[in-house]
Amino acid sequence: MPRRSALFFLLAAGAFLTSLSAAPARDQQSDSRLTKAFRRPDSNGWIFVHLEGTPAEIGFQHGYLLAPEIADAQKTIALGLAHDSHKSYAFFRAASEKILWPRVEPEYREELKGIAEGLKARGIPLDLWDVVTMNAWLELSPYYTNWYDKQHKAATSGPRPVPEHCSAFVAIGSYTRDGQAVIAHNNWTEYKEGSRWNIIFDIAPSEGYRILMDGMPGLIHSGDDYGVNSAGLAVTETTIGYFAGFDPHGIPEFVRARKAMQYAASIDDYARIMKDGNNGGYANTWLIADTQHKEIASLELGLKHVTLQRTKDGYFVGSNFPANPELIRDETDNFPVANLSISANARHVRWEQLMAENKGKIDVAAAQKFLADHYDTYSHQTAPSERTLCGHIDLSARGSAPWQPAWGPAGTVQNKAADASMLAQMSFTAAMGHADGIDFKAAQHLKEHPEFDWEKGVLRDLDSRPWTTFRSAQ
């Protein structure tokens, strides 16, 4: 997107959002699709939203109840896509319509259409392709754009790096205090998007299992993927660093992730759904806790190489490192396995240390401490940076190559943890911002690092909030 048109888009969107806040909304009781849905007031930075019914009803409720937040998130996502890829936002809308939409299953087509209808009912000028683009933004850039540039022999400096999203673990048996599963995750992303990753979705679909998950407004899947369903299955993930691969004929990742969360009742179910039609977009190592069968698993999902490991006594950790040597060889851009100074490897070492040091003592309280950890295994110092489990790329003169430059406004944006007793009640505890209590102030950061001025208008403060427990509104 040219600089002038991008600026015009932001100004126009900002003016629209201002007017929206003062615009009257349709009376909720006037539309029967809304009778079973509700949103609760802000709770320590989170918005709890209950959606219930058919796919079309759930979608309409979602679009209607979160209309201002969806409009705001779309503006931010559109800016980031255009800036990072050097392609117009129209390019991504076209990909959503021509490449992804034909492979979206009918159930989720109805839900996506419903979101667009809910937005329309609130006077939001976003259409279906905006909604699909929002849902697919994590796989469109850079997975699809790298594939597209290669296919079209586009003149570029090379493939764009895959962002390093998240740190996580799942443990069970002799590693946990009560022998039952504990699963925890913190979301790493750029602060402009991450500050908007603050929805707790409680979804009661007419088909499949009930879901409690975190997410972004406008997305039918979690996006950073932390959730539990009423079959007792809890799931999270971390991206596979340096991953290279995309199949335009596959099923979008956001569809498979939502379907697996909604229909899987076991580790085998989850792996089958995620592998079926895999397009390689947003390639992750999935960590799974099956509380009914008292088993945990790790599913490293590449296009060519898929590795499923499982145990009833042990742990799995994730911090953007690939594990399968064949996947590293065939499906990454030379992931530097031996370089312990990079974020993914330094955090991997730290996870292994914490699991060993806390064997037999891991519970939710321990998980919360892990997610606030500041120990750098490469420098052997305690200081927040891109190499610590609680990520602060914004405080690092190194940045986090190849994803983020020095002082990049990115890192941990929120945290979640639960044990088996909580999961049995469809419950987890969550904290917005950094678990260590350090706040990010946008204006001060832009003043000190004006190279990120292009984010002005969408980059906002990310304050650290207390841990808060959420439960499905059954």
C-alpha positions in Angstrom: 0.0 0.0 0.0 1.5 3.4 -0.9 2.3 5.6 2.1 -0.3 8.2 1.2 -3.1 5.8 0.7 -2.1 3.9 3.9 -2.3 7.2 5.8 -5.6 8.1 4.3 -7.0 4.6 5.3 -5.9 5.1 8.9 -7.3 8.6 9.2 -10.6 7.5 7.7 -10.8 4.4 9.8 -10.0 6.5 13.0 -12.7 9.0 12.1 -15.2 6.2 11.5 -14.4 4.5 14.9 -14.9 7.8 16.7 -18.3 8.2 15.1 -19.2 4.6 15.8 -18.7 5.0 19.5 -21.5 7.6 19.5 -23.8 5.8 17.1 -26.9 4.1 18.5 -26.9 0.3 18.3 -29.9 -1.8 17.5 -31.8 -2.9 20.6 -30.4 -6.3 21.4 -33.9 -7.7 22.1 -35.1 -6.7 18.6 -33.2 -9.5 16.9 -33.9 -13.1 18.0 -30.4 -14.2 17.0 -29.0 -12.2 20.0 -31.2 -13.6 22.8 -28.8 -16.3 23.9 -25.6 -14.1 23.5 -24.0 -11.5 25.8 -20.8 -9.7 26.6 -19.6 -8.8 30.1 -17.9 -5.6 31.1 -14.1 -5.4 30.9 -12.4 -7.6 33.5 -8.8 -6.8 34.0 -8.3 -6.0 30.3 -10.4 -9.0 29.1 -13.8 -9.0 27.4 -15.9 -12.1 28.1 -18.3 -12.9 25.2 -20.9 -15.8 25.2 -22.0 -17.0 21.8 -24.6 -19.7 21.3 -26.6 -21.3 18.5 -26.2 -22.3 14.8 -23.1 -21.2 12.9 -25.0 -18.2 11.3 -26.3 -17.2 14.8 -22.9 -17.4 16.4 -21.4 -15.4 13.7 -24.0 -12.7 13.9 -23.7 -12.5 17.6 -19.9 -12.2 17.3 -20.1 -9.4 14.7 -22.8 -7.5 16.5 -21.5 -7.7 20.1 -17.8 -7.0 19.2 -18.4 -4.6 16.3 -16.2 -1.7 17.6 -13.4 -4.0 18.6 -13.5 -5.8 15.2 -13.4 -2.6 13.3 -10.4 -1.5 15.4 -8.6 -4.8 15.0 -9.2 -4.9 11.2 -7.6 -1.5 10.9 -4.5 -2.7 12.8 -4.2 -6.0 10.9 -4.6 -4.3 7.5 -1.8 -1.8 8.3 0.5 -4.6 9.4 -0.1 -6.8 6.4 0.5 -4.0 4.0 3.6 -2.7 5.8 5.3 -6.0 6.3 4.6 -7.5 2.9 4.9 -4.4 0.7 1.7 -5.5 -0.9 -1.7 -3.7 -0.9 -4.4 -4.7 1.4 -6.5 -5.5 -1.7 -3.9 -8.2 -2.5 -4.9 -10.0 0.7 -8.6 -9.6 0.2 -8.2 -11.2 -3.2 -6.3 -14.1 -1.8 -9.0 -14.6 0.9 -11.7 -14.7 -1.8 -9.8 -16.7 -4.5 -7.4 -19.0 -2.6 -8.9 -19.5 0.9 -12.7 -19.2 0.6 -13.2 -22.1 -1.8 -11.6 -24.4 0.8 -13.6 -23.1 3.8 -16.2 -25.7 5.0 -19.9 -24.8 4.8 -20.3 -24.5 8.6 -17.6 -21.9 8.9 -18.7 -20.1 5.8 -22.0 -19.5 7.6 -20.3 -18.3 10.7 -18.0 -15.9 8.8 -21.0 -14.6 6.8 -22.8 -14.1 10.1 -19.9 -12.0 11.5 -20.2 -9.8 8.4 -24.0 -9.5 8.9 -23.6 -8.6 12.5 -21.1 -5.9 11.6 -23.5 -4.5 9.0 -26.3 -4.4 11.6 -24.0 -2.1 13.6 -23.2 0.1 10.6 -19.6 -1.2 10.2 -18.4 -0.9 6.5 -16.5 -4.2 6.5 -17.6 -7.1 4.3 -17.0 -10.9 4.1 -13.6 -10.7 2.6 -12.4 -8.3 5.3 -13.6 -10.9 7.9 -11.9 -13.8 6.1 -8.7 -11.8 5.8 -8.7 -11.1 9.5 -9.2 -14.8 10.3 -6.3 -15.7 7.9 -3.9 -12.9 8.6 -1.5 -15.2 10.5 -1.2 -17.6 7.5 -1.5 -15.1 4.7 1.7 -13.3 5.9 4.3 -14.6 5.5 3.3 -18.2 4.6 1.1 -17.4 1.6 3.1 -14.3 0.5 6.4 -16.2 0.5 4.8 -18.9 -1.7 3.2 -16.3 -4.0 6.5 -14.4 -4.5 8.3 -17.7 -5.3 5.7 -18.8 -7.7 5.6 -15.4 -9.5 9.3 -14.9 -9.3 8.8 -11.6 -7.6 11.8 -9.4 -7.1 12.3 -9.6 -3.3 15.3 -9.8 -0.9 14.2 -13.3 -0.1 11.4 -14.9 1.9 10.1 -13.0 4.9 10.8 -14.6 8.2 8.1 -16.4 10.2 7.3 -14.5 13.4 8.1 -16.3 16.7 4.8 -16.6 18.3 4.6 -17.9 21.9 6.1 -20.0 24.7 4.2 -22.9 26.2 4.4 -26.2 28.1 2.1 -29.1 29.1 3.1 -31.6 31.9 1.6 -34.6 33.6 2.3 -37.5 36.0 5.5 -37.3 38.1 6.1 -33.7 36.9 3.0 -32.1 38.4 2.0 -31.6 42.0 -1.1 -33.8 41.8 -0.1 -36.0 38.8 -2.8 -34.4 36.6 -2.2 -32.2 33.5 -1.1 -28.6 33.7 -1.0 -26.5 30.5 0.2 -22.9 30.1 1.0 -20.5 27.3 2.0 -16.9 26.7 1.3 -15.2 23.4 4.2 -13.5 21.6 3.4 -11.0 18.9 3.7 -7.4 18.0 2.2 -5.2 20.6 -0.1 -3.4 18.1 -2.0 -6.6 17.5 -1.4 -8.2 20.8 -2.9 -5.4 22.8 -6.2 -6.3 21.0 -5.9 -10.1 21.7 -8.1 -9.7 24.8 -11.4 -11.7 24.2 -12.5 -14.7 26.2 -14.9 -16.6 23.9 -17.4 -18.9 25.4 -19.0 -20.7 22.5 -21.9 -23.1 22.7 -22.4 -24.4 19.1 -25.4 -26.3 18.0 -23.1 -29.1 16.8 -19.9 -30.3 18.5 -18.4 -29.5 21.9 -18.6 -26.3 23.9 -15.4 -24.1 23.7 -13.7 -21.7 26.1 -10.8 -20.0 24.5 -8.9 -16.7 24.3 -8.9 -14.8 21.0 -9.0 -11.6 18.9 -12.2 -9.9 17.9 -13.5 -11.1 14.6 -11.7 -14.4 14.6 -13.6 -17.7 14.7 -10.5 -19.5 16.0 -8.3 -18.4 18.9 -5.3 -17.4 16.8 -2.8 -17.9 19.5 -4.6 -21.1 20.3 -5.3 -21.6 24.0 -8.6 -23.3 24.8 -10.5 -26.1 26.4 -13.6 -27.9 25.2 -16.4 -29.8 26.9 -14.8 -33.1 26.0 -12.0 -32.3 28.4 -9.4 -31.5 25.7 -7.1 -28.5 26.2 -4.9 -27.2 23.5 -2.2 -24.6 22.8 0.7 -24.1 20.4 3.9 -22.3 19.5 4.9 -21.5 15.9 7.6 -23.5 14.1 10.5 -21.0 13.6 12.0 -20.5 10.1 9.2 -22.6 8.6 8.9 -22.6 4.8 6.0 -24.1 3.0 2.4 -23.4 1.8 -0.1 -25.5 -0.2 -2.8 -23.2 -1.9 -5.0 -26.3 -2.3 -5.1 -27.0 1.4 -7.7 -26.1 4.0 -6.9 -22.8 5.8 -5.3 -23.3 9.2 -7.9 -21.1 10.9 -10.6 -23.5 9.7 -8.8 -26.6 10.9 -7.9 -25.1 14.2 -11.5 -24.1 15.0 -12.8 -27.5 13.8 -10.4 -29.4 15.9 -11.3 -27.3 19.0 -15.0 -27.9 18.3 -15.0 -31.6 17.3 -12.0 -33.3 18.8 -12.5 -35.5 21.9 -9.1 -37.1 22.0 -5.5 -36.6 20.9 -6.1 -38.8 17.9 -9.1 -36.7 16.9 -7.2 -33.5 17.2 -4.2 -34.8 15.2 -6.5 -36.2 12.5 -8.4 -33.0 12.0 -5.3 -30.8 11.9 -3.6 -33.0 9.4 -6.5 -33.4 7.1 -6.1 -30.9 4.3 -3.1 -29.2 6.0 -2.1 -26.1 3.9 1.1 -25.4 5.9 -0.1 -22.0 6.9 0.7 -20.8 10.4 2.7 -24.0 11.0 2.8 -24.9 14.7 3.8 -27.4 17.3 0.6 -28.2 19.1 0.5 -29.1 22.8 -2.5 -31.1 23.9 -3.9 -32.2 27.3 -6.5 -35.0 27.2 -7.9 -34.9 30.7 -10.3 -37.7 30.1 -7.6 -40.2 29.2 -4.9 -38.5 31.4 -2.5 -38.1 28.6 -0.6 -35.3 26.9 0.9 -34.9 23.4 3.0 -32.8 21.1 2.0 -32.5 17.4 4.7 -30.9 15.3 2.8 -30.2 12.1 4.8 -29.6 9.0 3.6 -30.1 5.5 6.0 -33.0 4.7 6.8 -34.2 8.2 4.4 -34.6 11.0 5.6 -35.8 14.4 3.1 -36.9 17.1 4.5 -37.7 20.6 2.4 -38.6 23.6 2.9 -39.6 27.2 1.1 -40.1 30.5 4.2 -39.2 32.6 6.3 -36.3 31.3 6.2 -32.9 29.6 6.4 -31.2 26.3 7.6 -27.6 25.8 7.4 -25.1 22.9 9.2 -21.9 22.1 9.3 -21.8 18.3 12.1 -24.5 17.8 11.5 -27.4 15.4 12.3 -30.8 16.8 12.2 -33.3 13.9 15.6 -33.3 12.1 13.9 -34.1 8.8 11.5 -31.2 9.2 14.5 -28.9 10.0 16.3 -30.1 6.9 13.3 -30.1 4.5 10.9 -27.5 5.8 12.8 -24.6 7.4 15.1 -21.9 6.0 18.1 -23.3 7.7 17.0 -23.2 11.3 20.2 -22.6 13.4 19.9 -25.6 15.8 23.3 -25.0 17.4 23.0 -21.2 17.9 21.9 -20.9 21.6 21.9 -17.1 21.4 18.6 -16.9 19.4 15.3 -16.5 21.2 13.8 -19.9 20.3 16.8 -21.9 21.5 17.5 -19.8 24.6 13.9 -20.2 25.7 14.0 -23.9 24.9 17.0 -24.4 27.2 15.1 -22.4 29.9 12.0 -24.6 29.6 14.1 -27.7 30.1 15.8 -26.2 33.2 12.4 -25.3 34.7 10.9 -28.7 34.1 13.8 -30.5 35.7 14.1 -28.1 38.7 10.3 -28.2 39.4 9.6 -31.9 38.8 6.8 -33.0 41.1 5.9 -29.4 41.9 4.3 -28.0 38.8 0.9 -26.5 39.3 -0.9 -23.3 38.1 1.0 -21.1 40.5 4.3 -22.5 39.2 3.1 -22.0 35.6 2.3 -18.4 36.3 5.9 -17.9 37.6 7.4 -19.6 34.6 5.5 -17.3 32.3 7.0 -14.3 34.1 10.6 -15.7 34.0 13.5 -13.4 33.2 16.5 -15.7 33.2 18.6 -15.6 30.0 20.3 -18.9 29.5 22.8 -17.5 27.0 24.1 -14.6 29.0 23.4 -16.3 32.4 21.8 -13.0 33.5 18.3 -12.2 34.8 17.0 -9.4 32.6 13.9 -9.2 30.4 14.7 -9.6 26.7 13.9 -11.6 23.6 15.7 -14.6 25.2 13.5 -14.8 28.3 10.2 -16.7 28.6 8.4 -13.4 29.4 9.4 -11.8 26.1 10.5 -8.1 25.9 11.9 -7.5 22.4 11.1 -3.8 23.0 13.8 -3.8 25.6 16.5 -5.5 23.5 19.2 -3.7 21.5 19.5 -7.0 19.6 15.9 -7.3 18.6 14.9 -10.8 17.6 16.4 -11.6 14.3 15.2 -12.4 11.7 11.7 -11.4 12.9 12.1 -8.1 14.8 14.7 -5.3 14.7 16.4 -3.8 17.7 13.8 -2.4 20.1 10.9 -3.8 18.1 7.6 -3.3 19.9 6.8 -7.0 20.3 7.0 -9.8 22.8 4.7 -11.3 25.3 1.2 -9.8 25.2 -0.9 -12.1 27.4 -0.8 -15.4 29.4 -3.0 -18.4 30.3 -2.7 -21.4 32.6 -4.9 -24.2 33.9 -4.7 -27.6 35.7 -7.0 -30.6 35.2 -9.4 -29.6 37.9 -9.9 -26.2 36.2 -10.2 -27.8 32.7 -12.9 -30.2 34.0 -15.0 -27.1 34.8 -14.1 -25.4 31.5 -12.0 -22.8 33.2 -8.6 -21.2 33.0 -6.7 -18.2 34.5 -5.4 -15.5 32.2 -3.4 -12.2 32.5 -3.2 -9.5 29.9 0.1 -7.9 29.3 3.4 -9.2 30.7 3.1 -11.6 33.6 6.2 -10.0 35.2 4.2 -6.7 35.8 6.2 -4.5 33.4 4.1 -2.1 31.4 4.7 -1.0 27.8 4.0 2.6 27.1 3.5 3.3 23.4 4.1 7.1 23.3 7.3 6.8 25.3 8.6 4.0 23.1 7.8 5.9 19.8 9.6 9.0 21.2 12.7 6.9 21.9 12.5 4.9 18.7 10.9 7.0 16.0 11.7 4.3 13.4 8.4 2.8 14.4 6.4 5.9 13.8 4.5 4.1 11.1 2.6 2.4 13.9 1.5 5.7 15.4 -2.3 5.6 15.7 -2.5 1.8 16.2 0.3 1.1 18.7 -1.1 1.5 22.2 -0.2 0.9 25.8 0.0 -2.7 27.0 -0.4 -2.6 30.7 0.2 -5.7 32.9 -3.0 -6.9 34.5 -3.7 -9.3 37.4 -4.4 -13.0 36.8 -8.1 -13.5 36.4 -10.0 -16.8 36.3 -12.7 -17.3 33.7 -15.2 -20.1 33.4 -17.7 -21.2 30.7 -21.0 -19.6 31.5 -22.9 -22.8 31.8 
